[in-house]
Amino acid sequence: MNTGIDEVIRLSEAMLECAHAEDWDAFARLETQRDHAIRTAFAPPLELPAERFEAKVRIIQEMDEKLVAVSRQHRNGLQQEVLTLVRARKSARAYNTD
């Protein structure tokens, strides 16, 4: 039986694939879909017995940890790129003012 929480897991997996592929536009679209799926899956009544639901929630939490880690890594890379550009711009201005 495919449930709303299974859809959240599927979307989480797809987001992780997009993150590894650095397809951040697709990642953002999937994130919007996943947010909607989460609201639906967690709205009462629950589609599964509590223990199965809890097991699937743990899977989602593990996926979330991976998504956060990959997103942070990407953010840190972008921060380094911005710092490099700022330094290059400062160097160019210093060179042009002499």
C-alpha positions in Angstrom: 0.0 0.0 0.0 1.4 3.3 -1.1 0.7 6.0 1.5 1.1 9.7 1.8 4.2 9.1 4.0 5.6 6.9 1.3 5.3 9.9 -1.1 7.2 12.0 1.4 10.0 9.4 1.4 10.0 9.2 -2.4 10.2 12.9 -2.8 13.0 13.0 -0.1 15.0 10.5 -2.1 14.5 12.5 -5.3 15.6 15.6 -3.6 18.8 13.9 -2.4 19.5 12.7 -6.0 19.0 16.3 -7.2 21.3 17.6 -4.5 24.1 15.2 -5.4 23.6 16.2 -9.1 23.6 19.8 -8.0 20.3 20.4 -9.7 19.1 23.0 -7.2 16.1 24.2 -9.4 14.7 20.6 -9.4 15.5 20.3 -5.7 13.5 23.5 -4.9 10.5 22.2 -7.0 10.6 18.9 -5.2 10.9 20.6 -1.8 7.6 22.5 -2.5 5.9 19.2 -3.4 7.4 17.5 -0.4 6.2 20.2 2.0 2.6 19.7 0.6 3.0 15.9 0.9 4.2 16.3 4.6 1.2 18.4 5.5 -1.1 15.8 3.9 0.7 12.7 5.3 0.7 14.0 8.9 -2.9 15.2 8.9 -5.3 13.0 10.8 -6.4 10.3 10.5 -3.1 8.5 10.0 -3.1 6.0 7.2 -0.9 3.4 9.0 -0.7 1.7 12.4 1.3 3.9 14.7 4.4 1.6 14.8 4.7 1.5 11.0 4.1 5.2 10.8 6.9 5.8 13.4 9.3 3.6 11.4 8.6 5.7 8.3 9.0 8.9 10.2 12.5 7.7 11.3 13.3 7.1 7.6 12.3 10.6 6.8 14.4 12.0 9.7 17.4 10.1 8.4 16.8 11.5 4.9 16.4 15.0 6.3 19.8 14.7 8.0 21.4 13.7 4.7 19.5 16.6 2.9 20.7 19.1 5.4 24.3 17.8 5.2 24.4 18.1 1.4 22.7 21.5 1.5 25.2 22.8 4.0 28.1 21.5 1.9 26.7 23.3 -1.1 26.1 26.5 0.9 29.6 26.4 2.2 30.9 26.0 -1.4 28.9 29.0 -2.5 30.2 31.0 0.4 33.8 30.3 -0.7 33.0 31.2 -4.3 31.5 34.5 -3.2 34.6 35.2 -1.0 36.8 34.5 -4.0 34.9 36.9 -6.2 34.9 39.6 -3.5 38.7 39.3 -3.2 39.1 39.3 -7.0 37.0 42.4 -7.2 39.0 44.2 -4.5 42.2 43.2 -6.2 41.0 44.5 -9.6 39.9 47.8 -8.0 43.2 48.2 -6.2 45.1 47.5 -9.5 42.9 50.0 -11.5 43.4 52.8 -9.0 47.1 52.7 -9.2 
